[in-house]
Structure formats: C-alpha cells, structure tokens
Amino acid sequence: MNNSTLIIGAGASGLMASSILGHEAFVLEHKKESGKKLLITGGGKCNFTAAEPVDSICSRFYEKKNFVSPAIHSFPPERIRDYFKELGVESIVENNGKVFPASGKAEDIRKALLKRSGVIFFSENILSIEKEEGLFHIKTDQKTYHAKYIIVASGGITFPDTGSDGSLNKIIRGLGHTFVPQHGTLTEIMTPTLPLFKAEGVSIPVTLRKGKVKLSGDAVITKRGISGPVAENFSHYLEPNDEMTMEFIPLNRDSFSSLSSKTILKNALPLPERLIFTLVPELSSKRVLDLSNKEKDEIIKALSDNTVAIKLNERRAMCTKGGVSTDEINRKTMESKLVENLYFAGEVIDVDGQCGGYNLTWAFSSAFTAASSILRKKKLVLS
Ligand SMILES: Cc1cc2nc3c(=O)[nH]c(=O)nc-3n(C[C@H](O)[C@H](O)[C@H](O)COP(=O)(O)OP(=O)(O)OC[C@H]3O[C@@H](n4cnc5c(N)ncnc54)[C@H](O)[C@@H]3O)c2cc1C
C-alpha cells in the first residue's frame, strides 16, 4: 500500500518536515533550487529563532498566539537550536535574544536540513491535486505522483523570485480550503502624501497608532516613509492602503512653556533638527516665544498627532499576512479539518509573526508538528 508523504515546497518549513521524515517523504519544488528565501533571511545570516520563553514567543504572533501555541510548545527555540546542533550547526544569541548560526551563514541552516532530507524533485509545476479512495494524485507538468499524506509548505507571496509566489493557492482552494486575503507585511510603511526624505536616515523612537492599536519603538526615517522594528511590526495592523497616526514626541500647548523661550524651535525640542525641519519647515527657525497659538497647534499636529495616508512597501515585505484560514486547521497536528491526511506548515497558513526570528520559528515548529503527526499516524496504521 502507498504510505508515502509528499511535501510541496522546499523552503524553510518543507525542508524541516523533510529532514524529520527522511526517506519516508519526497518533496516537489517548482524552482531549480531549495531554500531560496531561507538564504536571504537575516541579511544572509539567518535569524532562525529567538532565545525567549515560549509564551513570549507565542505572543509575537498577534491574534494568532493561541493557534501557534501547541506547535511552538512542542518544538520550542531550545529544541530548534539542539536540532541544528545535532546537525552540526552551533548557534549564537545576540543581546536582543536573536539566534543566528555561529558561522553567520544562512547556507549552513539549509545544508543542515538537506543532510537528512528525502528526495527533492525540482522544476515541478503542479497542475492538479485530486484525492480518490484515500490517496492523493498529484499531476505535474512532468508526471503524476501518488501519496497518502501531503504537507503543503508553499510559503507566502512576498519576494516571488524566491519561489513563494502563491502559485499553489488555486489548487488548495480547489481542495475546499479558504484563503484569508494575502498581502505583504513586516515591511516599510510609505507615507506618499508626507515627504520625509529630507530626514532620511534619522533614527528615532516613535509611537504609531491606528484606532485602538498603539505601538512604540525605534524607527528609521527612509526616503519613502518609515522603517525599523516598530514600523515593520506595526505593518501587521495596516492594510496595503491605509491611514495611521505618528507621534514623535508627546506635545500639548502647555509643553511650550517648559521650552527655552528665546531658542528657535528646532533647537528647543529634544528631537533631531532635520526631523523638525522636515515636518514644520516654516516654523522650525522661529523662536518659541514668537509662536502663535495657531502655530503651536500646527506643530502639535505635525509632531504629536500626525495622521497620514500610508502604503505598505510590499516589494520589501518580509512576511505574508493572510493565507489558509486557521479555522480550517487542527492547531495540535497541522492537519486540515476538511481533508483527511492533508497538512500545512509555515507561511502558507494565515499566521505572521513579528521581526526577530519568530517567522522561522513558526516555519520549523509547524513543520515539526505536521511531520510528527504523520509519523504517529503511520505507526498507528502499521500496528
Ligand atoms: C528578506 C527576508 C528576510 C527574512 N529574514 C528572516 C529572519 O531573519 N528570521 C525569520 O524568522 N524570518 C525571516 N524572514 C521570513 C522567513 O523567510 C519566512 O517566514 C520563511 O521562509 C517561511 O518559510 P516557508 O517554508 O513557509 O516558505 P518559504 O521559505 O518561502 O518556502 C516556500 C517554498 O515553496 C516553494 N513553492 C511555492 N509554490 C510552489 C508550487 N506551486 N509548487 C512547488 N513548490 C512551490 C517555493 O519555491 C519555496 O521553495 C525573512 C523573509 C525575507 C523575505
């Protein structure tokens, strides 16, 4: 009886699942190479997990923290690090808790997974998947494969040149699954109606707000808007075309009385001069005592309560928001609730985490969960 497992996608999660299942599984990849996105993670150094308590890791997945919890508890950061150590990859922890291979090479993570991986068939374009009498039939442009179990690990839709291009989504929908609309997240927030380029390169703490959501942290002003950890993490809450409010410093009318009155505004406020000049060019060289109430209100609006139209920079998005609905997946096994023996892992699922090694943690933990659930089922089948 055909008892084999087919993994679709040789990226971070597909390679992890394959390394656990070994020769019990085979992988179909539509690119000519595996792990193309993995190789560019962390600027090529691969921030592959985070040295943090498991509950804190789960909280990095916003409203999906309960969904990710069983998988991350079953394959937490220490186990991920031990797994790679066993495969010859030592890791280092930076002061901020980010974990990298000690070599500083993402390639070592890929090589390690490939050591235990089953066979990978490259340049396979999947045309259809059908299930008949308990067996999946996967037709590609080269041949038809048959498998008892499938793990879908086809990734999201950002950096499509790496292979994660959403090309499998239609087929997954055909199997009955719903996709929560996808777009790029974990990215620069562009402010097309507020040119910030004159302050490009300024690093500054900022508070970002949209409705009741508020996030504070370090940002960097870019040519097109703002980037840095707070902007990237806040992008989760934004639609591709949206609005948000920026607060560079909390100010109200009374704040001006505590400033040195004879000093010009750009030297009086504890903010980089270039930023003040960019946001209130005409008022930045006025003495504080010469500012009218109307001008003070203008400054408060620009520096403390600046609501702007935004666009997400999807070209640079490090993660995909949206994907296969988590309502349709058993969070303890990663098995579909709709199609028996169909599993999901990684970014194809409607889960996105913050910046800091959390998305690869999810890719590895969900892959581990799917692969070990299949192994458990196989043992039951054999006994
Ligand atoms: C620039 C950048 C930097 C990043 N840095 C980090 C970091 O330092 N730390 C971190 O935690 N996360 C980081 N990420 C996010 C992380 O790379 C992803 O979350 C992770 O790779 C997702 O793994 P995955 O296996 O789900 O998808 P992917 O790694 O994207 O793999 C999907 C695989 O499926 C294949 N595939 C897709 N469609 C098909 C199809 N139809 N048929 C066959 N194969 C198919 C693709 O070719 C690909 O090989 C970064 C992302 C980017 C873009």
The ligand as a MOL file (V3000), in Angstrom:
LIG
                    3D

  0  0  0     0  0            999 V3000
M  V30 BEGIN CTAB
M  V30 COUNTS 53 58 0 0 0
M  V30 BEGIN ATOM
M  V30 1 C 14.3030 39.3980 3.0370 0
M  V30 2 C 13.7240 38.4700 4.0870 0
M  V30 3 C 14.3830 38.2960 5.2790 0
M  V30 4 C 13.8370 37.4740 6.2750 0
M  V30 5 N 14.5460 37.2880 7.4250 0
M  V30 6 C 14.0230 36.4870 8.3920 0
M  V30 7 C 14.7740 36.2220 9.5860 0
M  V30 8 O 15.9430 36.6280 9.7190 0
M  V30 9 N 14.1670 35.4790 10.5390 0
M  V30 10 C 12.9020 34.9570 10.3800 0
M  V30 11 O 12.4020 34.2970 11.2980 0
M  V30 12 N 12.2110 35.1310 9.2310 0
M  V30 13 C 12.7450 35.8610 8.2480 0
M  V30 14 N 12.0600 36.0200 7.0640 0
M  V30 15 C 10.7700 35.2730 6.8910 0
M  V30 16 C 11.0460 33.7920 6.5420 0
M  V30 17 O 11.9730 33.7370 5.4720 0
M  V30 18 C 9.7630 33.0750 6.1390 0
M  V30 19 O 8.7930 33.2470 7.1430 0
M  V30 20 C 10.0110 31.5740 5.9210 0
M  V30 21 O 10.9480 31.3730 4.8770 0
M  V30 22 C 8.7120 30.8650 5.5870 0
M  V30 23 O 9.0010 29.5170 5.3430 0
M  V30 24 P 8.0520 28.6370 4.3980 0
M  V30 25 O 8.6670 27.3200 4.2970 0
M  V30 26 O 6.6550 28.7490 4.8500 0
M  V30 27 O 8.1080 29.4030 2.9890 0
M  V30 28 P 9.3570 29.6130 2.0020 0
M  V30 29 O 10.6340 29.5780 2.7630 0
M  V30 30 O 9.0140 30.8110 1.2270 0
M  V30 31 O 9.3320 28.3190 1.0670 0
M  V30 32 C 8.2680 28.0320 0.1990 0
M  V30 33 C 8.7850 27.0490 -0.8510 0
M  V30 34 O 7.6730 26.5430 -1.5920 0
M  V30 35 C 8.0060 26.5810 -2.9820 0
M  V30 36 N 6.7570 26.6720 -3.7530 0
M  V30 37 C 5.8710 27.6910 -3.7800 0
M  V30 38 N 4.8580 27.4140 -4.6280 0
M  V30 39 C 5.1040 26.1760 -5.1270 0
M  V30 40 C 4.4150 25.3490 -6.0690 0
M  V30 41 N 3.3020 25.7300 -6.6650 0
M  V30 42 N 4.9450 24.1270 -6.3540 0
M  V30 43 C 6.1170 23.7310 -5.7820 0
M  V30 44 N 6.8200 24.4800 -4.8910 0
M  V30 45 C 6.3100 25.6870 -4.5720 0
M  V30 46 C 8.8670 27.8210 -3.1050 0
M  V30 47 O 9.6360 27.8220 -4.2970 0
M  V30 48 C 9.7200 27.7250 -1.8470 0
M  V30 49 O 10.8550 26.9250 -2.0470 0
M  V30 50 C 12.5850 36.8240 6.0530 0
M  V30 51 C 11.9360 36.9790 4.8340 0
M  V30 52 C 12.5030 37.7870 3.8480 0
M  V30 53 C 11.7790 37.9460 2.5410 0
M  V30 END ATOM
M  V30 BEGIN BOND
M  V30 1 1 1 2
M  V30 2 1 2 3
M  V30 3 2 2 52
M  V30 4 2 3 4
M  V30 5 1 4 5
M  V30 6 1 4 50
M  V30 7 2 5 6
M  V30 8 1 6 7
M  V30 9 1 6 13
M  V30 10 2 7 8
M  V30 11 1 7 9
M  V30 12 1 9 10
M  V30 13 2 10 11
M  V30 14 1 10 12
M  V30 15 2 12 13
M  V30 16 1 13 14
M  V30 17 1 14 15
M  V30 18 1 14 50
M  V30 19 1 15 16
M  V30 20 1 16 17
M  V30 21 1 16 18
M  V30 22 1 18 19
M  V30 23 1 18 20
M  V30 24 1 20 21
M  V30 25 1 20 22
M  V30 26 1 22 23
M  V30 27 1 23 24
M  V30 28 2 24 25
M  V30 29 1 24 26
M  V30 30 1 24 27
M  V30 31 1 27 28
M  V30 32 2 28 29
M  V30 33 1 28 30
M  V30 34 1 28 31
M  V30 35 1 31 32
M  V30 36 1 32 33
M  V30 37 1 33 34
M  V30 38 1 33 48
M  V30 39 1 34 35
M  V30 40 1 35 36
M  V30 41 1 35 46
M  V30 42 1 36 37
M  V30 43 1 36 45
M  V30 44 2 37 38
M  V30 45 1 38 39
M  V30 46 1 39 40
M  V30 47 2 39 45
M  V30 48 1 40 41
M  V30 49 2 40 42
M  V30 50 1 42 43
M  V30 51 2 43 44
M  V30 52 1 44 45
M  V30 53 1 46 47
M  V30 54 1 46 48
M  V30 55 1 48 49
M  V30 56 2 50 51
M  V30 57 1 51 52
M  V30 58 1 52 53
M  V30 END BOND
M  V30 END CTAB
M  END
